[in-house]
């Protein structure tokens, strides 16, 4: 397993192929990092599907309201959590391969629970979406997520845990 330097700011996403370890950037985007940990600790992300997966771009998930596997996921991608939306925390960090970005609507201050993981460097997103994490292990499992908008048989996050809690 990857060396986890800060267990309180590291999340482990269990996918069907294995674990994805993400180091959160709480110094760069404290509110987004805090939200991800809060939802992970509540079990809100467990069983949520990847509802938008574009080859050569990114894999999007995190709709805790409409994206639970086994339920009606036809509205996946349109919801968030019961918590208030977050203000943008833009930085100079690039949307590089393996970075975690906050998904949102056209309003920069509308991020809530959804996020995406970049398959490649997506510099055109720089300065427009909050970057708040980096995959430090398991990117091969992200690369294996089923593609589609939405995928016919979407993959899901089996569980999402804060490393300090496991």
matplotlib code that plots the C-alpha trace (Angstrom):
import matplotlib.pyplot as plt

x = [0.0, 1.1, 2.8, 0.1, 1.7, -1.5, -4.2, -6.7, -6.5, -6.4, -9.4, -9.5, -12.1, -12.8, -13.6, -14.3, -10.7, -9.0, -8.4, -7.8, -5.9, -6.4, -4.4, -6.7, -5.2, -6.7, -4.2, -5.3, -9.1, -10.0, -13.8, -13.9, -11.5, -13.6, -16.8, -15.4, -14.3, -17.7, -19.6, -17.2, -17.5, -21.3, -21.2, -22.9, -20.5, -20.8, -22.5, -22.6, -22.1, -19.8, -22.5, -20.3, -17.1, -15.6, -12.6, -9.5, -11.1, -12.5, -14.7, -17.4, -19.3, -20.5, -24.2, -25.2, -28.9, -29.5, -26.6, -26.9, -26.4, -29.5, -31.9, -33.3, -30.1, -31.7, -31.2, -27.6, -25.5, -28.3, -28.0, -25.8, -26.0, -28.3, -25.4, -25.0, -23.1, -19.4, -17.7, -15.1, -11.6, -9.7, -5.9, -3.0, -2.9, -3.3, -6.0, -3.3, -3.8, -5.1, -6.2, -9.6, -11.8, -15.1, -18.0, -20.4, -23.1, -22.4, -22.2, -18.6, -20.0, -22.3, -20.0, -21.5, -20.8, -19.9, -16.3, -14.3, -10.9, -8.9, -7.7, -5.2, -3.9, -6.9, -5.4, -8.5, -10.1, -7.4, -8.7, -12.3, -12.9, -11.5, -8.7, -8.6, -7.0, -4.4, -4.5, -1.3, -2.1, -4.6, -4.9, -5.0, -8.4, -9.6, -8.5, -10.6, -13.9, -16.6, -17.1, -20.4, -22.6, -24.1, -22.5, -24.9, -23.6, -21.9, -19.2, -19.7, -17.7, -18.1, -16.9, -15.1, -13.2, -10.9, -7.6, -7.5, -10.6, -9.5]
y = [0.0, 3.6, 5.5, 7.5, 10.6, 12.1, 9.5, 12.2, 13.8, 10.6, 8.7, 5.1, 4.3, 0.6, -0.3, -3.7, -4.0, -2.7, 0.3, 3.9, 6.0, 9.7, 12.3, 15.3, 18.8, 20.3, 23.1, 24.1, 23.4, 22.9, 23.1, 20.5, 18.2, 18.5, 17.8, 14.6, 13.3, 14.2, 12.3, 9.4, 9.1, 9.1, 6.3, 8.5, 7.6, 3.9, 2.2, 5.4, 4.8, 6.5, 8.1, 10.0, 8.4, 9.8, 8.0, 10.3, 12.8, 11.8, 9.6, 11.4, 10.1, 11.3, 12.0, 10.7, 11.7, 10.0, 7.7, 4.7, 1.4, -0.8, 2.1, 4.3, 6.0, 7.7, 11.1, 10.4, 13.5, 15.9, 15.8, 16.3, 15.9, 17.6, 19.9, 23.4, 24.0, 24.9, 28.1, 27.6, 27.1, 27.7, 27.4, 27.3, 23.5, 21.9, 19.3, 16.7, 12.9, 11.5, 14.7, 15.0, 17.9, 19.2, 18.7, 21.6, 23.3, 26.5, 28.4, 28.2, 28.1, 25.1, 22.1, 19.8, 16.0, 15.1, 14.8, 13.6, 11.9, 13.0, 10.2, 12.6, 16.2, 18.4, 21.8, 23.5, 23.0, 24.9, 27.7, 26.8, 23.8, 23.2, 20.6, 19.0, 15.6, 13.4, 9.7, 8.3, 4.6, 2.6, 4.8, 1.5, 0.8, 4.3, 3.6, 0.4, 2.1, 1.4, 4.2, 5.9, 8.9, 7.1, 3.7, 0.8, -1.1, 1.5, 0.7, 1.9, 3.0, 0.0, 2.0, 5.3, 5.6, 8.1, 6.3, 7.5, 5.5, 2.1]
z = [0.0, -0.7, 2.1, 3.8, 5.2, 6.7, 7.4, 8.4, 4.9, 2.9, 1.5, 0.3, -2.4, -2.8, -6.4, -7.9, -9.1, -5.9, -3.8, -4.9, -2.4, -2.6, -0.7, 0.0, -0.4, 2.8, 2.6, -0.9, -0.6, 3.0, 2.6, -0.2, 1.7, 4.8, 2.9, 1.3, 4.7, 6.2, 3.5, 3.6, 7.4, 7.1, 4.5, 2.0, -0.9, -0.3, -3.3, -5.5, -9.2, -11.7, -13.8, -16.3, -17.6, -20.7, -22.2, -22.4, -20.0, -16.6, -14.4, -12.4, -9.3, -5.9, -6.5, -3.0, -3.6, -6.9, -7.6, -5.3, -7.1, -6.9, -7.0, -9.7, -11.0, -14.0, -12.3, -11.3, -11.8, -10.9, -7.1, -4.2, -0.4, 2.1, 3.0, 1.6, -1.6, -1.3, -2.4, -5.2, -3.9, -7.1, -7.1, -9.5, -9.3, -12.7, -13.5, -14.1, -14.5, -11.2, -9.7, -8.0, -9.1, -7.7, -10.1, -10.2, -12.3, -14.3, -10.9, -9.6, -6.1, -6.6, -5.8, -3.2, -3.2, -6.8, -7.9, -10.9, -11.3, -14.4, -16.7, -18.3, -18.0, -18.6, -18.6, -20.1, -16.6, -14.8, -12.7, -13.4, -11.1, -7.6, -7.4, -4.0, -4.2, -6.0, -6.5, -4.9, -5.6, -7.6, -10.7, -12.8, -11.1, -12.1, -15.7, -15.6, -14.8, -17.3, -19.8, -20.8, -20.3, -18.4, -18.6, -19.4, -16.4, -14.2, -11.7, -8.2, -5.2, -3.0, 0.0, 0.7, 4.0, 5.6, 6.2, 9.8, 10.5, 9.1]

ax = plt.figure().add_subplot(projection="3d")
ax.plot(x, y, z, "-o")
ax.set_aspect("equal")
plt.show()
